[in-house]
Amino acid sequence: MAGKFVLNKTRDGKFSFVLKAGNGETILVSQTYKRRANARAGTESVRKNSASDARFERKTSVKGEPYFNMVATNGQVIGRSEMYSSQRACDNGIASVRKNAPTAPLEDTST
């Protein structure tokens, strides 16, 4: 099963999306957008930027847990991963985004 983007409406009327791997696990969570069109554009940005390893900022939380941010060419954070138990697991998460994002369909549940 292939991955997919899921676009949601938040309780306060804004929009966000997640990228899910083929197994249903969430691998990337977006920022919140005021407009649905901007959230859709965010999914396209993830598709485009996932090809470049330079678009993934590897970080470590204050608790020492690795995670990553995906950034656009302008440096703006497009999405963030979960916290991982090891750097290897984090790298696997990045590989999953790079594999799934380019062809992931968009499921819009925000209507």
Secondary structure, DSSP 8 states (H G I E B T S, - for coil): ---EEEEEE-TTS-EEEEEE-TTS-EEEEE--BSSHHHHHHHHHHHHHHTT-GGGEEEEE-TTS-EEEEEE-TTS-EEEE----SSHHHHHHHHHHHHHHGGG--EEE---
